[in-house]
């Protein structure tokens, strides 16, 4: 038609491709491969940058962490449970509080026994009423009372290693020095069998100096005790994290499979 310009092709922009179909196909395949490789590198780079990040922490993560049941707090377990209900809020005085609800199907699925062993929790104890704020926060079909787990044992406290109490190390008592033979005519004669003592010349008189507290004085022949330093006690290893105050209730599901239970947790910081 008149007035409509002819459609431009690749050969019009690249005259070298005109009349060479093999070269055109080679260039087209090369361009497709370059675009595909570039897109794969971009995707790989984005995944590498985001894989190491923890992402945005949700209220469920905060509630699990406050209760001590977050997967990062139990890295050696190899499995973890996801709560069906989680509420993270604060009390009137600003203290954080978390409410969690786990539902275990039992049977072939992991049940109550596996849950307790995974998080190193004791067996349920006597029946106790559930806190009113837990019932209000979850707002489901929670029972009024359920068996409560006993309080977890307190974390180990760093105790100094036993060491000997400081005892004074007394210096050896001074030995008696030989006394030279006296010139007194009334003194008893020495035994001829004994060797003659060697008399050293008398030293020059030295003026008396004030005695220090650490040196024995002539009036006090007993030397003062010397205290020896004791090594600093080394504390034992501290726990990785201090458990928060939490209360755990276990309600078995009537008519359910063996191990089926509802677990309700209230934890405060």
C-alpha positions in Angstrom: 0.0 0.0 0.0 1.1 3.5 -0.7 2.3 5.6 2.3 3.2 2.6 4.5 7.0 2.1 4.9 8.3 -1.4 4.3 8.9 -3.5 7.4 12.5 -3.4 8.5 14.3 -6.7 9.2 17.5 -7.7 11.0 19.4 -7.8 7.7 18.5 -4.1 7.1 20.2 -3.1 10.4 23.0 -5.6 9.9 23.9 -5.7 6.2 26.5 -8.4 6.7 23.6 -10.9 7.4 21.9 -10.2 4.2 21.8 -13.4 2.1 23.5 -15.5 4.8 20.9 -17.6 6.7 23.4 -19.8 8.6 25.1 -16.7 10.0 21.7 -15.3 11.0 20.7 -18.4 12.9 24.1 -18.5 14.7 23.8 -14.9 15.8 20.2 -15.5 17.0 21.2 -18.6 19.0 24.1 -16.7 20.5 21.9 -13.8 21.6 19.4 -16.2 23.2 22.2 -18.0 25.1 23.7 -14.7 26.3 20.4 -13.5 27.6 19.7 -16.8 29.4 23.1 -16.9 31.1 22.7 -13.3 32.2 19.3 -14.0 33.7 20.6 -17.1 35.5 23.5 -15.1 37.0 21.1 -12.4 38.2 18.9 -14.9 39.9 21.8 -16.7 41.5 23.2 -13.4 42.8 19.9 -12.4 44.4 19.5 -15.8 46.0 23.1 -15.6 47.4 22.4 -12.2 48.9 19.1 -13.2 50.5 20.0 -16.7 51.7 22.2 -15.6 54.6 19.7 -13.1 55.9 17.1 -14.0 58.6 14.4 -11.9 56.9 11.8 -10.0 58.7 11.1 -11.5 62.2 7.4 -12.1 62.8 5.4 -12.1 66.0 5.4 -15.9 65.8 9.3 -15.9 65.8 9.3 -13.5 68.8 6.8 -15.7 70.7 8.8 -18.9 70.0 12.0 -17.2 71.0 10.6 -15.9 74.2 9.3 -19.3 75.1 12.6 -20.9 74.3 11.1 -23.1 71.5 12.6 -21.3 68.4 14.4 -23.6 66.0 17.6 -21.5 66.3 17.6 -22.2 70.0 17.7 -26.0 69.4 20.1 -26.5 66.4 20.9 -30.1 67.2 17.4 -31.4 67.2 17.0 -31.5 63.4 13.3 -30.9 63.5 10.9 -28.4 65.0 7.2 -27.8 65.5 5.2 -24.9 64.1 2.5 -23.5 66.4 -1.0 -23.2 65.1 -1.6 -20.1 67.2 0.9 -17.5 68.4 0.4 -14.1 70.1 3.2 -11.8 71.1 2.4 -8.7 73.1 3.4 -6.7 76.2 1.9 -6.4 79.6 0.8 -3.1 81.2 4.3 -2.6 82.7 6.0 -3.2 79.3 7.2 -6.7 79.9 7.0 -9.0 76.8 4.6 -12.0 77.0 3.9 -14.7 74.5 1.1 -17.2 74.0 1.6 -20.3 71.9 -0.7 -23.2 70.9 0.7 -26.4 69.4 -1.6 -29.2 68.0 -0.1 -32.7 67.7 -1.9 -35.2 65.6 -0.3 -38.3 67.1 -0.4 -41.7 65.5 2.2 -42.0 62.8 2.7 -38.3 63.0 4.9 -37.0 65.8 3.0 -36.9 69.1 3.4 -35.7 72.6 6.4 -37.9 73.5 8.4 -36.6 70.5 7.5 -33.0 71.3 8.7 -33.3 74.9 12.0 -35.1 73.9 12.7 -32.6 71.1 12.6 -29.6 73.5 13.9 -31.6 76.6 10.7 -31.0 78.6 9.5 -33.1 81.6 6.4 -35.2 81.6 3.1 -33.4 82.5 2.2 -33.1 86.2 -1.1 -32.5 88.0 -4.0 -30.7 86.6 -4.0 -26.9 86.9 -6.3 -24.1 85.6 -5.1 -22.2 82.5 -4.3 -18.5 83.0 -7.1 -16.2 82.1 -4.9 -14.0 79.9 -3.9 -17.1 77.9 -7.5 -18.0 77.3 -8.3 -14.4 76.2 -5.2 -14.1 74.0 -5.8 -17.4 72.0 -9.6 -17.1 72.0 -10.2 -20.6 70.8 -11.6 -23.8 72.3 -9.0 -24.0 75.1 -10.0 -26.1 78.1 -10.4 -24.5 81.5 -7.8 -26.7 83.0 -5.1 -29.2 81.9 -2.1 -31.0 83.3 0.8 -28.6 83.7 4.4 -29.4 83.2 6.5 -29.0 86.3 8.9 -26.1 86.5 12.1 -26.7 84.5 15.2 -27.0 86.5 17.1 -23.7 86.9 20.0 -23.1 84.6 23.5 -24.0 86.0 25.2 -21.3 88.0 28.8 -20.6 87.5 30.5 -21.9 90.7 34.2 -21.4 91.4 36.4 -24.5 91.3 37.5 -25.7 94.7 40.9 -24.5 95.7 42.9 -24.7 98.9 42.4 -21.9 101.4 45.4 -19.6 101.8 47.6 -21.0 104.6 50.6 -19.1 106.0 53.9 -20.5 104.8 56.2 -20.3 107.8 59.9 -19.9 107.1 62.2 -22.5 108.7 63.3 -21.8 112.2 66.8 -20.3 112.6 69.5 -22.9 113.3 71.8 -22.6 116.3 75.2 -21.3 115.5 78.3 -22.7 117.1 79.6 -20.8 120.1 83.4 -20.4 120.3 85.3 -21.7 123.3 85.3 -19.3 126.2 88.5 -18.0 127.8 86.9 -18.3 131.3 89.2 -20.3 133.5 86.1 -21.7 135.4 84.7 -23.2 132.2 84.9 -27.0 131.8 87.8 -28.2 129.6 86.9 -29.4 126.2 87.1 -33.1 125.4 90.4 -33.9 123.6 88.6 -36.1 121.2 86.5 -33.2 119.9 88.0 -31.1 117.1 89.1 -27.7 118.1 86.5 -25.1 117.1 87.4 -22.5 114.7 87.0 -19.0 116.2 86.1 -16.3 113.7 87.1 -12.8 114.4 84.4 -10.7 116.0 82.7 -8.4 113.4 82.7 -4.7 113.8 79.7 -3.4 115.8 76.8 -2.3 113.6 74.3 0.3 114.8 70.9 -1.0 115.5 68.3 -0.4 112.8 64.5 -0.3 113.2 63.1 -3.7 112.5 60.5 -4.0 109.6 57.2 -5.8 110.2 58.3 -8.6 107.8 61.6 -9.3 109.6 61.9 -11.0 113.0 63.1 -8.7 115.8 65.4 -9.7 118.6 62.5 -9.5 121.1 60.4 -11.8 118.8 62.4 -14.8 117.8 59.5 -16.3 115.8 59.5 -15.1 112.2 56.2 -13.6 110.8 54.3 -15.8 108.5 54.4 -15.2 104.7 51.1 -15.4 102.8 51.1 -17.2 99.5 48.8 -16.0 96.7 46.0 -18.3 95.6 45.0 -18.9 91.9 41.8 -17.2 90.7 38.9 -19.7 90.6 37.7 -20.5 87.1 33.9 -20.5 86.6 32.2 -23.3 84.9 30.6 -22.9 81.5 27.4 -20.8 81.5 24.2 -21.9 79.6 23.7 -20.7 76.1 20.6 -18.9 77.0 18.6 -18.3 80.1 15.1 -19.8 79.9 12.2 -17.4 80.4 9.5 -17.9 82.9 7.0 -20.1 81.2 4.0 -22.3 82.0 3.2 -25.2 79.7 -0.2 -27.1 79.7 -0.9 -30.4 77.9 -4.5 -31.3 77.0 -5.1 -34.7 75.4 -7.5 -34.8 72.5 -10.4 -37.0 73.4 -11.1 -39.6 70.7 -7.8 -38.8 69.0 -4.9 -41.0 68.1 -2.2 -42.0 70.6 0.0 -39.0 71.3 -2.5 -36.5 70.1 -2.6 -33.4 72.3 -3.0 -29.7 72.4 -0.1 -27.8 74.1 -0.7 -24.3 75.5 2.3 -22.1 76.6 2.5 -18.8 78.4 5.9 -17.2 78.5 7.1 -13.9 80.0 10.4 -12.1 79.6 
